[in-house]
């Protein structure tokens, strides 16, 4: 019985799908293959017409108040940690980094204080490179505040130290800063008559 059912299924399946009774067993004509072309289409493309890659310009965004505050908190924690465990060399750089953050926010008094603390440690550690960098930053803050004489003193000290140690790059940088401060000093407003009341009193006295 199983064999009979199997034969019936095979006959129905073969006749329905393959349609064996329509098969043509004659020989068919075999046509020749299509010849391959030797034309190189890539070489015919004009290279001048090809699109050239556009250079992406880097955009520098100003730091937000939130990012400055977050950076300040992070550096402050590092500084407290280093001072607590007496890692003074790293703490000195933390103070300098804090000062730069305060300069960006025009908080010059705090920046000066941290630069002075950093300078004390860098001198104790004999880190002349860091001391010179701190003196330059201090001079620029004092120059922005109008204290040109003290700014000049800091730059002179930094220049002497850099020249003594043979730091030619630092010497060149300091000389540019000196020229900048001199230019600002010459262009600064006259302070002979700062207040109107003093000018009036001087006129009456004469």
ChimeraX attribute file (.defattr): number of C-alpha atoms within 10 A of each C-alpha:
attribute: neighborCount
match mode: 1-to-1
recipient: residues
	/A:1	5
	/A:2	6
	/A:3	7
	/A:4	8
	/A:5	10
	/A:6	10
	/A:7	11
	/A:8	11
	/A:9	10
	/A:10	11
	/A:11	11
	/A:12	10
	/A:13	12
	/A:14	12
	/A:15	11
	/A:16	10
	/A:17	8
	/A:18	10
	/A:19	10
	/A:20	10
	/A:21	7
	/A:22	7
	/A:23	8
	/A:24	8
	/A:25	6
	/A:26	6
	/A:27	6
	/A:28	7
	/A:29	6
	/A:30	6
	/A:31	6
	/A:32	6
	/A:33	6
	/A:34	6
	/A:35	6
	/A:36	6
	/A:37	6
	/A:38	6
	/A:39	8
	/A:40	8
	/A:41	7
	/A:42	8
	/A:43	8
	/A:44	8
	/A:45	10
	/A:46	8
	/A:47	10
	/A:48	7
	/A:49	7
	/A:50	8
	/A:51	7
	/A:52	8
	/A:53	6
	/A:54	6
	/A:55	6
	/A:56	6
	/A:57	6
	/A:58	6
	/A:59	6
	/A:60	6
	/A:61	6
	/A:62	7
	/A:63	9
	/A:64	9
	/A:65	10
	/A:66	9
	/A:67	11
	/A:68	15
	/A:69	13
	/A:70	12
	/A:71	14
	/A:72	19
	/A:73	13
	/A:74	13
	/A:75	20
	/A:76	17
	/A:77	12
	/A:78	16
	/A:79	21
	/A:80	14
	/A:81	14
	/A:82	17
	/A:83	16
	/A:84	11
	/A:85	9
	/A:86	11
	/A:87	13
	/A:88	18
	/A:89	17
	/A:90	17
	/A:91	25
	/A:92	28
	/A:93	21
	/A:94	25
	/A:95	25
	/A:96	25
	/A:97	21
	/A:98	22
	/A:99	27
	/A:100	20
	/A:101	19
	/A:102	20
	/A:103	17
	/A:104	12
	/A:105	12
	/A:106	12
	/A:107	13
	/A:108	19
	/A:109	13
	/A:110	15
	/A:111	24
	/A:112	22
	/A:113	15
	/A:114	23
	/A:115	26
	/A:116	20
	/A:117	15
	/A:118	26
	/A:119	25
	/A:120	13
	/A:121	21
	/A:122	23
	/A:123	15
	/A:124	12
	/A:125	14
	/A:126	11
	/A:127	14
	/A:128	18
	/A:129	16
	/A:130	19
	/A:131	24
	/A:132	26
	/A:133	18
	/A:134	26
	/A:135	23
	/A:136	25
	/A:137	22
	/A:138	23
	/A:139	27
	/A:140	22
	/A:141	20
	/A:142	21
	/A:143	20
	/A:144	13
	/A:145	11
	/A:146	15
	/A:147	15
	/A:148	19
	/A:149	14
	/A:150	14
	/A:151	24
	/A:152	20
	/A:153	13
	/A:154	20
	/A:155	26
	/A:156	18
	/A:157	14
	/A:158	24
	/A:159	24
	/A:160	13
	/A:161	18
	/A:162	21
	/A:163	15
	/A:164	11
	/A:165	11
	/A:166	11
	/A:167	15
	/A:168	13
	/A:169	10
	/A:170	19
	/A:171	20
	/A:172	14
	/A:173	12
	/A:174	21
	/A:175	14
	/A:176	12
	/A:177	18
	/A:178	20
	/A:179	11
	/A:180	13
	/A:181	24
	/A:182	15
	/A:183	11
	/A:184	15
	/A:185	16
	/A:186	9
	/A:187	9
	/A:188	10
	/A:189	9
	/A:190	9
	/A:191	7
	/A:192	8
	/A:193	11
	/A:194	10
	/A:195	9
	/A:196	9
	/A:197	10
	/A:198	12
	/A:199	13
	/A:200	11
	/A:201	10
	/A:202	11
	/A:203	9
	/A:204	8
	/A:205	7
	/A:206	5
